[in-house]
Amino acid sequence: MRGLGAQVVNVEGKQFVYPLETRDVEAAALIRECSERGNGVTTPTGQPGVWLDSPMIELLKGPGIIEKALPAMVRQFKRFDIDITIEPMLVYPTLHYQNGGVLIRTDSSTTVPNLYSAGEVSGGVHGRNRLMGNSLLEITVYGRRAGRAAALRAKEVKPGRLTLDHVVAWEKQLAEAGLSPETFSPLLLPEYTRHERQGEQSAE
Ligand SMILES: Cc1cc2nc3c(=O)[nH]c(=O)nc-3n(C[C@H](O)[C@H](O)[C@H](O)COP(=O)(O)OP(=O)(O)OC[C@H]3O[C@@H](n4cnc5c(N)ncnc54)[C@H](O)[C@@H]3O)c2cc1C
């Protein structure tokens, strides 16, 4: 939407960030505008947001352009009776990608013998910040490498007796470090599931 010309504006309709910043800078600016500056739109759930001025696209590029360029998004919002060609969209950042921490070699092998990894669980491929669109490239390249290397390795390995000793050792390490086994990965952002939705799901 931003690429087409939509602009992010606060509760007063004022621009507070350059609309074509990279996603991390844009997301940080949105959070800051709502928290520190208190210029977010407050919704009935208490979750703040800002406006993504989608009608601006049609003002800049002519009528029909949104439907032509982003038909799925138009349909998605229509399901909730929102016409994004005439009404702005309420937005707020959420967890989009995690630069995980598992170190991999170029063949996707890890420091754990016979364990291969690719994708968000691994770290380092993108440096400190993943550029847009590179994740699908990454999982295709490193997933293929992992599969290939694991298949070659499988021809050499003679499995011994399978045990769950490694899980027991892992749980012991967690307990010693005072970590809850419920935390599967480091949480960089706060819990973003809406609580009333969680309630609805458990009621269902
Ligand atoms: C809204 C959105 C839009 C995106 N758009 C793009 C885009 O346009 N271009 C792009 O390049 N990237 C995009 N990405 C990023 C990209 O989709 C992801 O980085 C990529 O799909 C991650 O693949 P993955 O295999 O690493 O992880 P996942 O696809 O998350 O796979 C992990 C799997 O592990 C399973 N799992 C988790 N815990 C356990 C467990 N304990 N035991 C067993 N299984 C478990 C999960 O169920 C899941 O199936 C987008 C991401 C989001 C959220």
The ligand as a MOL file (V3000), in Angstrom:
LIG
                    3D

  0  0  0     0  0            999 V3000
M  V30 BEGIN CTAB
M  V30 COUNTS 53 58 0 0 0
M  V30 BEGIN ATOM
M  V30 1 C 2.0040 -11.5320 7.0830 0
M  V30 2 C 3.3410 -12.0020 6.5390 0
M  V30 3 C 3.6740 -11.7290 5.2290 0
M  V30 4 C 4.9060 -12.1500 4.7030 0
M  V30 5 N 5.2200 -11.8440 3.4260 0
M  V30 6 C 6.4140 -12.2280 2.9360 0
M  V30 7 C 6.7650 -11.9360 1.5790 0
M  V30 8 O 5.9910 -11.3150 0.8360 0
M  V30 9 N 7.9760 -12.3280 1.1310 0
M  V30 10 C 8.8640 -12.9970 1.9180 0
M  V30 11 O 9.9520 -13.3440 1.4520 0
M  V30 12 N 8.5500 -13.2960 3.2030 0
M  V30 13 C 7.3530 -12.9460 3.7230 0
M  V30 14 N 7.0430 -13.2480 5.0280 0
M  V30 15 C 7.9900 -14.0290 5.8260 0
M  V30 16 C 7.9250 -15.5000 5.4510 0
M  V30 17 O 6.5920 -15.8630 5.1740 0
M  V30 18 C 8.4290 -16.3280 6.6460 0
M  V30 19 O 9.6710 -15.8140 7.0720 0
M  V30 20 C 8.6180 -17.7860 6.2660 0
M  V30 21 O 7.3900 -18.3340 5.8150 0
M  V30 22 C 9.1150 -18.5530 7.4820 0
M  V30 23 O 9.2860 -19.9110 7.1370 0
M  V30 24 P 9.8820 -20.9000 8.2110 0
M  V30 25 O 9.8700 -22.2440 7.5660 0
M  V30 26 O 11.1710 -20.3840 8.7540 0
M  V30 27 O 8.8730 -20.8300 9.4450 0
M  V30 28 P 7.3220 -21.2420 9.5110 0
M  V30 29 O 6.6890 -21.1400 8.1740 0
M  V30 30 O 6.7640 -20.4650 10.6640 0
M  V30 31 O 7.4130 -22.7740 9.8590 0
M  V30 32 C 7.6770 -23.2290 11.1580 0
M  V30 33 C 6.8410 -24.4780 11.3470 0
M  V30 34 O 7.2200 -25.1040 12.5770 0
M  V30 35 C 6.0540 -25.5340 13.2320 0
M  V30 36 N 6.3790 -25.6430 14.6620 0
M  V30 37 C 6.5370 -24.6460 15.5540 0
M  V30 38 N 6.8480 -25.1570 16.7780 0
M  V30 39 C 6.8880 -26.4870 16.6220 0
M  V30 40 C 7.1530 -27.5680 17.5220 0
M  V30 41 N 7.4550 -27.3550 18.8020 0
M  V30 42 N 7.1020 -28.8170 17.0270 0
M  V30 43 C 6.8200 -29.0340 15.7260 0
M  V30 44 N 6.5530 -28.0630 14.8190 0
M  V30 45 C 6.5890 -26.8120 15.2820 0
M  V30 46 C 5.0120 -24.4820 12.9250 0
M  V30 47 O 3.7070 -24.9750 13.0750 0
M  V30 48 C 5.3380 -24.1820 11.4430 0
M  V30 49 O 4.6550 -25.0140 10.5610 0
M  V30 50 C 5.8170 -12.8630 5.5510 0
M  V30 51 C 5.4620 -13.1460 6.8730 0
M  V30 52 C 4.2460 -12.7180 7.3780 0
M  V30 53 C 3.8930 -13.0420 8.7990 0
M  V30 END ATOM
M  V30 BEGIN BOND
M  V30 1 1 1 2
M  V30 2 1 2 3
M  V30 3 2 2 52
M  V30 4 2 3 4
M  V30 5 1 4 5
M  V30 6 1 4 50
M  V30 7 2 5 6
M  V30 8 1 6 7
M  V30 9 1 6 13
M  V30 10 2 7 8
M  V30 11 1 7 9
M  V30 12 1 9 10
M  V30 13 2 10 11
M  V30 14 1 10 12
M  V30 15 2 12 13
M  V30 16 1 13 14
M  V30 17 1 14 15
M  V30 18 1 14 50
M  V30 19 1 15 16
M  V30 20 1 16 17
M  V30 21 1 16 18
M  V30 22 1 18 19
M  V30 23 1 18 20
M  V30 24 1 20 21
M  V30 25 1 20 22
M  V30 26 1 22 23
M  V30 27 1 23 24
M  V30 28 2 24 25
M  V30 29 1 24 26
M  V30 30 1 24 27
M  V30 31 1 27 28
M  V30 32 2 28 29
M  V30 33 1 28 30
M  V30 34 1 28 31
M  V30 35 1 31 32
M  V30 36 1 32 33
M  V30 37 1 33 34
M  V30 38 1 33 48
M  V30 39 1 34 35
M  V30 40 1 35 36
M  V30 41 1 35 46
M  V30 42 1 36 37
M  V30 43 1 36 45
M  V30 44 2 37 38
M  V30 45 1 38 39
M  V30 46 1 39 40
M  V30 47 2 39 45
M  V30 48 1 40 41
M  V30 49 2 40 42
M  V30 50 1 42 43
M  V30 51 2 43 44
M  V30 52 1 44 45
M  V30 53 1 46 47
M  V30 54 1 46 48
M  V30 55 1 48 49
M  V30 56 2 50 51
M  V30 57 1 51 52
M  V30 58 1 52 53
M  V30 END BOND
M  V30 END CTAB
M  END
